[in-house]
């Protein structure tokens, strides 16, 4: 057995939309907000082998050399270090940061006592893994990611909350490293009293609603900072995270564009549908725009406050014809296979094949298997080569070591 179909795990959250994952899985649309669909071995969303019903992790580990390969086992053991998802976003997610591997290991160890007395939803660290991640956009997508240049932040704050700026943030006019000044800005913002936050947001929301110079969406395909603020203000009227759209870069990504998110980067997906590939972790430190736990001290400790220019991920076409999305991580690698025939050779890694659109025909060692839309398959590292004929769109993810 060299290829098996695995099940996805649906996650329902209030920010999800009601159509994309339903259509992807050929389910009848209803009011259910299916926000995420996971494939992997993470304990919070563990796939199963469709044919046998066996949990994927134990199934792969039962013949680790065959499925993972000896090189993989030497580095990761019988573990799948990546997690593949679809995100279907109708409303903005929380502001969030993911830790590096080193930060996650230290945080996991420091919370040993916390895990014994508090429920899991109150832990900062759900595991000891870092969480770099990347997104490949399937429909037009808006997100916030990384801090704007300090000069832009200053200009926006002075224009939108001049009184609060003079009272709380005038230190931004002093000399100093942008990283330090932005960190001080965030610390000040998140430690204001509720009364001070209320006054600040009152001034800010009135300015955002009435300023004719601010760009606004005409068709709802892409959202601009003012759109994001006003869409969130009813649900989170007292949340200082409402300033985020004017502190962070707001990006508009078209179908086929990809983005790599380094750990420590403050970000939030706003609207759209996308493939997400990441290290197998569920470590999320939230910074607002959520009803879930926000630990300001830990957020400030982990978060990168450097100014950041965010560019789409570079790509290259490999010898097999697959489009490779280039990222610096060693835990995962994403490739795109659009309509055509691909001969994949010199393989040494376990691989996930996700059929996003249409269908494909997989052939290896004289065995053929039809791959269908909305389904995900695991290919053994022991398969030295295979051919796949794609009539649609397929994503392949493997471990690049």
C-alpha positions in Angstrom: 0.0 0.0 0.0 1.6 3.2 -1.2 -1.2 5.8 -1.2 -4.2 6.1 1.1 -7.1 8.6 1.3 -7.4 10.4 4.7 -10.3 12.3 6.2 -10.4 16.0 6.9 -11.5 17.5 10.3 -14.0 20.3 10.1 -13.7 23.2 12.5 -16.8 25.5 13.0 -16.1 29.0 14.2 -18.1 32.2 14.0 -15.7 33.8 11.5 -16.2 31.0 9.0 -18.4 31.3 5.9 -21.3 29.0 5.0 -20.4 28.1 1.4 -16.7 27.5 0.6 -16.0 24.3 2.6 -19.5 23.0 2.0 -19.0 23.4 -1.8 -15.5 21.9 -1.5 -16.8 18.8 0.1 -20.0 18.7 -2.0 -22.2 19.2 1.0 -25.5 20.9 1.0 -25.2 24.5 2.0 -26.8 25.5 5.3 -26.2 28.1 8.1 -23.2 26.1 9.5 -20.1 28.3 9.5 -17.4 25.8 8.5 -14.3 27.8 9.1 -11.4 25.3 8.8 -10.7 21.9 7.3 -7.6 20.1 8.7 -5.5 17.2 7.4 -2.7 15.9 9.6 -2.0 14.2 12.9 -2.4 17.1 15.3 -4.3 15.9 18.4 -6.9 18.7 18.0 -7.7 17.6 14.5 -6.4 14.1 13.8 -7.2 12.7 10.4 -8.1 9.0 9.9 -7.4 6.6 7.0 -10.8 6.5 5.2 -10.7 2.8 4.3 -10.0 1.5 7.7 -11.0 4.3 10.1 -7.6 4.0 11.8 -6.1 7.2 13.2 -3.5 8.5 10.8 -0.6 8.9 13.3 -0.6 5.3 14.6 -1.2 4.0 11.0 1.9 5.8 9.7 4.0 4.9 12.7 3.2 1.2 12.4 5.4 1.1 9.3 7.5 4.2 9.8 10.3 3.4 7.4 7.8 2.7 4.6 5.6 5.8 5.1 8.1 8.3 6.4 11.5 7.0 5.2 14.6 6.5 7.3 15.9 10.0 6.8 12.7 11.5 8.0 12.6 9.2 11.1 16.1 10.3 12.0 15.1 13.9 12.3 11.4 13.9 13.3 10.8 10.3 14.5 7.4 8.8 13.4 5.7 12.2 13.4 4.2 14.3 10.6 5.6 17.8 11.2 3.2 19.6 9.0 -0.5 20.5 9.1 -2.6 21.2 6.0 -5.7 23.3 6.2 -8.4 25.2 4.2 -9.6 28.4 5.8 -13.0 29.9 4.7 -13.1 33.4 6.1 -16.2 35.6 6.3 -15.3 37.7 9.3 -11.9 38.8 10.6 -10.0 36.3 12.8 -8.4 37.5 16.1 -5.2 39.4 16.1 -2.5 36.7 16.7 1.1 35.8 16.9 2.7 32.4 16.7 5.9 31.6 18.6 9.2 30.3 17.3 10.3 26.7 18.1 12.5 28.0 20.9 9.8 30.3 22.4 7.3 27.4 22.2 9.6 25.0 24.0 10.3 27.5 26.8 6.6 28.5 27.1 5.5 24.8 27.2 7.9 24.1 30.0 7.0 27.2 31.9 3.3 26.3 31.9 3.8 22.8 33.3 1.9 23.8 36.5 -0.7 25.8 34.6 -1.7 22.7 32.6 -2.5 20.8 35.8 -4.9 23.4 37.1 -6.4 25.3 34.2 -8.5 24.1 31.2 -6.7 23.9 27.8 -8.4 27.0 26.4 -6.6 29.1 29.1 -3.1 27.8 28.2 -0.8 30.0 26.2 1.0 27.0 24.7 -0.9 24.0 23.5 2.3 22.2 22.5 6.1 22.7 22.3 6.2 23.4 18.5 6.9 26.7 16.7 4.4 27.7 14.1 5.6 29.2 10.9 2.9 29.1 8.3 2.1 30.0 4.7 -1.1 30.8 2.8 -2.0 30.1 -0.8 -4.9 32.2 -1.9 -7.9 30.5 -3.6 -10.2 33.6 -3.9 -9.4 37.3 -3.3 -8.2 37.6 0.3 -7.6 40.5 2.7 -5.4 40.2 5.7 -3.4 42.3 8.1 0.2 41.3 8.6 3.3 42.9 10.3 3.7 46.5 11.4 3.6 49.4 9.0 6.5 51.8 8.8 6.6 54.0 11.9 6.1 57.1 9.8 2.7 55.7 8.5 1.6 54.7 12.0 2.4 58.2 13.4 0.5 59.9 10.5 -2.6 57.7 10.9 -2.8 58.1 14.7 -2.3 61.8 14.6 -5.0 62.2 12.0 -7.5 59.8 13.5 -7.1 60.4 17.3 -5.3 63.7 17.7 -6.3 64.2 21.3 -5.5 60.7 22.4 -2.2 60.9 20.5 -1.1 64.0 22.3 -2.1 62.5 25.7 -0.8 58.9 25.3 1.5 58.5 22.3 3.5 61.7 21.9 6.7 59.6 22.7 6.5 58.4 19.1 7.9 61.8 18.1 11.1 61.1 19.9 14.3 59.7 18.5 14.7 55.9 18.9 14.6 52.6 17.1 11.3 52.0 15.3 11.1 48.5 16.9 11.3 50.0 20.4 8.9 52.8 19.8 6.3 50.4 18.3 6.7 48.1 21.2 6.1 51.0 23.6 3.1 52.0 21.6 1.6 48.5 21.9 2.4 48.3 25.6 0.8 51.7 26.2 -2.3 50.9 24.2 -2.9 47.6 26.0 -2.3 49.0 29.5 -4.6 52.0 29.3 -7.5 51.9 31.7 -11.0 50.9 30.4 -12.1 54.6 30.7 -9.1 55.8 28.7 -9.6 53.2 26.0 -13.3 54.2 25.8 -12.4 57.9 25.2 -9.7 56.9 22.7 -11.9 54.6 20.7 -14.8 57.2 20.7 -12.5 59.7 19.0 -11.0 57.1 16.7 -14.3 55.6 15.5 -15.9 58.9 14.8 -12.9 59.9 12.7 -12.8 56.6 10.8 -16.5 56.8 10.1 -16.4 60.4 8.9 -13.0 60.9 7.2 -13.7 61.2 3.4 -10.0 60.7 2.6 -10.0 57.1 3.8 -10.3 54.4 1.1 -13.4 52.2 1.3 -14.5 49.1 -0.6 -17.1 49.6 -3.3 -17.8 45.9 -4.0 -16.7 44.1 -0.9 -14.1 41.9 -2.7 -11.2 43.5 -0.9 -11.5 45.4 2.4 -9.6 48.6 3.4 -8.6 49.6 6.9 -11.7 51.8 7.5 -13.9 48.9 6.3 -12.3 46.5 8.7 -12.5 48.9 11.7 -16.2 49.6 11.2 -17.1 46.0 10.6 -15.5 45.0 13.9 -16.6 48.0 16.0 -20.1 46.6 16.8 -18.8 43.3 18.1 -15.7 44.7 19.9 -16.6 48.3 20.8 -14.1 48.4 23.7 -11.2 46.5 22.1 -7.9 48.4 21.6 -7.3 45.9 18.8 -9.6 48.1 16.7 -6.5 50.2 15.9 -4.8 47.3 14.2 -5.9 48.1 10.6 -4.0 51.3 10.8 -1.0 49.8 12.6 -0.5 46.8 10.5 0.0 46.3 6.7 -3.3 45.6 5.0 -2.7 43.2 2.1 -4.9 42.3 -0.9 -3.9 38.9 -2.4 -5.3 37.6 -5.6 -5.9 33.9 -6.4 -2.6 32.1 -6.9 -0.6 34.4 -4.7 1.1 33.0 -1.6 2.5 34.5 1.6 4.9 33.2 4.2 4.2 34.2 7.8 7.2 34.1 10.0 6.7 33.2 13.7 6.3 36.3 15.9 4.5 38.3 13.2 1.3 40.0 14.4 -1.4 39.2 11.8 -5.1 38.5 11.2 -6.9 37.1 8.2 -9.9 39.3 7.3 -11.8 37.8 4.4 -11.3 35.2 1.7 -10.6 31.5 1.1 -7.2 29.9 1.2 -4.9 26.9 1.6 -2.8 27.1 4.8 0.2 25.0 5.4 2.1 25.1 8.7 4.2 23.3 11.3 2.0 20.9 13.3 1.2 23.3 16.1 -1.8 25.1 17.5 0.1 27.7 19.5 -1.7 31.0 19.2 -1.1 34.1 21.3 -4.0 36.5 20.8 -3.8 40.3 20.7 -7.5 41.2 20.6 -10.6 41.2 18.5 -11.6 38.0 20.2 -13.6 36.7 23.2 -10.8 34.2 23.9 -7.9 34.7 26.3 -5.5 37.6 25.6 -2.2 37.6 27.6 -0.7 41.0 26.9 2.5 40.3 28.8 3.2 37.1 26.8 2.1 38.7 23.6 4.5 41.6 24.0 7.3 39.2 24.9 6.9 37.0 21.8 5.8 39.6 19.2 8.2 41.1 16.6 7.6 44.9 16.5 10.0 45.7 13.6 8.6 47.6 10.7 7.9 45.0 8.0 7.5 45.1 4.2 5.4 42.1 3.3 5.9 40.5 -0.1 4.3 37.6 -1.8 6.3 34.4 -1.6 8.6 33.7 -4.5 8.0 30.7 -6.7 9.9 28.5 -9.1 8.9 25.8 -11.6 10.7 22.5 -10.8 12.0 19.9 -13.2 8.7 18.0 -12.9 6.7 21.1 -13.9 5.3 21.6 -10.4 5.2 25.2 -9.1 7.2 25.3 -5.9 6.3 28.0 -3.3 9.6 29.0 -1.7 9.8 29.4 2.1 12.7 29.2 4.6 11.2 26.6 6.9 12.3 23.0 7.0 9.0 21.6 8.3 6.9 21.9 5.2 6.9 22.7 1.4 4.0 23.4 -0.9 3.7 22.7 -4.6 1.0 23.5 -7.0 -0.1 21.2 -9.9 -2.5 22.7 -12.4 -4.0 21.0 -15.4 -1.4 18.8 -17.1 0.7 15.6 -16.7 3.5 15.5 -14.1 6.2 12.8 -13.6 7.5 13.0 -10.1 10.9 11.3 -9.6 13.7 11.1 -6.9 11.2 11.2 -4.0 12.3 10.7 -0.4 9.5 12.3 1.6 6.0 11.5 2.8 3.6 13.6 0.8 0.0 14.9 1.0 -1.9 15.4 -2.2 -5.0 17.6 -1.9 -7.4 17.8 -4.9 -8.8 21.4 -4.7 -10.6 21.4 -8.0 -11.5 18.7 -10.6 -9.8 15.4 -10.4 -6.5 13.6 -11.0 -5.2 10.2 -12.0 -2.3 8.9 -9.8 -0.1 6.1 -11.2 2.8 4.4 -9.4 4.3 0.9 -10.0 1.5 -0.1 -12.3 -1.2 0.8 -9.8 -3.7 3.5 -10.7 -5.9 5.5 -8.4 -8.4 8.3 -9.2 -8.1 11.3 -6.9 -11.3 13.2 -6.4 -12.1 16.8 -5.6 -12.3 17.6 -1.9 -10.2 14.6 -0.9 -6.7 14.3 0.5 -4.3 11.5 0.1 -1.0 10.4 1.7 1.8 9.1 -0.6 4.5 6.9 1.0 8.1 8.0 1.0 8.9 4.6 -0.4 7.4 5.5 -3.8 10.5 6.4 -5.8 8.4 8.0 -8.6 4.9 8.5 -9.7 2.9 10.1 -12.5 -0.2 12.3 -11.9 -2.4 13.6 -14.6 -4.3 16.6 -13.3 -7.6 17.9 -14.6 -8.1 20.8 -12.3 -5.9 21.9 -9.3 -3.9 19.8 -6.9 -1.7 20.8 -4.0 1.2 18.7 -2.9 2.9 19.2 0.5 5.9 17.4 1.8 8.9 17.8 4.2 11.8 19.4 2.4 14.7 17.9 4.3 
